[in-house]
């Protein structure tokens, strides 16, 4: 697992790829939320595996007393994902590192 600094928890390579893909897709859409299935397609992963990864990431962040990095919301029957400010900062750190 990689680390994103002293205060940030170590996260899996899949979580890192998810954050980077979400950052890229969200930026391409002017900051709008991105469908989970779009991110799954970009990563060649199942949507359910990405939801499990998000659940594990959120648990790590809660344990580290960090704010959430990804907001997931069901909109008209579709899961939509959006980076929070903390998530955007984490994605930027992954890109730099």
C-alpha positions in Angstrom: 0.0 0.0 0.0 1.2 3.5 -0.7 1.2 6.4 1.7 0.1 10.0 1.1 2.0 11.7 3.8 2.3 11.5 7.6 -1.4 12.2 8.4 -3.0 10.4 5.5 -3.6 6.6 5.8 -1.8 4.2 3.5 -4.2 3.2 0.7 -4.2 0.4 -1.9 -3.0 0.7 -5.4 -6.7 0.3 -6.6 -7.8 3.1 -4.3 -5.0 5.3 -5.8 -6.0 4.5 -9.3 -9.7 5.2 -8.4 -8.8 8.6 -7.0 -6.7 9.5 -10.1 -9.3 8.3 -12.6 -12.1 10.1 -10.7 -10.0 13.3 -10.6 -9.4 13.1 -14.4 -13.0 12.3 -15.3 -14.4 14.9 -12.9 -12.1 17.6 -14.3 -13.1 16.7 -17.8 -16.7 17.3 -16.8 -16.2 20.7 -15.2 -16.2 19.4 -11.6 -19.5 17.4 -12.0 -19.9 14.0 -10.4 -19.0 11.0 -12.5 -21.0 7.8 -12.8 -19.5 4.8 -11.0 -19.9 2.7 -14.1 -17.7 5.2 -16.0 -14.9 4.9 -13.5 -15.3 1.1 -13.4 -14.9 1.1 -17.2 -11.8 3.3 -17.1 -10.2 1.0 -14.5 -11.4 -2.2 -16.1 -12.9 -3.2 -12.7 -16.3 -4.1 -11.5 -18.5 -1.5 -10.0 -19.0 -3.7 -6.9 -15.2 -4.0 -6.4 -14.9 -0.2 -6.5 -17.7 0.2 -4.0 -15.9 -2.2 -1.7 -12.7 -0.3 -2.2 -14.5 3.0 -1.3 -15.9 1.4 1.8 -12.5 0.3 2.9 -11.0 3.7 2.1 -13.7 5.4 4.1 -13.0 3.1 7.1 -9.3 4.0 6.9 -10.1 7.7 6.8 -12.5 7.5 9.7 -9.9 5.6 11.8 -7.3 8.2 10.9 -9.8 11.0 11.7 -9.6 12.4 8.2 -12.5 13.8 6.1 -14.0 11.7 3.3 -12.2 11.8 0.0 -15.0 10.6 -2.2 -18.7 11.4 -2.0 -21.0 8.7 -3.4 -24.6 9.5 -4.1 -27.4 7.6 -5.8 -29.0 9.8 -8.4 -32.0 8.5 -10.4 -30.8 4.9 -9.8 -27.1 5.5 -10.7 -24.2 5.8 -8.3 -22.4 9.1 -8.9 -19.0 9.8 -7.4 -17.3 13.1 -6.7 -14.0 14.0 -5.0 -14.2 16.2 -2.0 -11.6 18.9 -1.5 -9.6 16.5 0.7 -9.9 13.9 -2.1 -8.7 16.3 -4.7 -5.7 17.1 -2.6 -5.0 13.4 -2.1 -5.2 12.8 -5.8 -2.8 15.7 -6.5 -0.4 14.2 -4.0 -0.5 10.8 -5.8 0.1 12.6 -9.1 3.1 14.4 -7.6 4.6 11.4 -5.9 
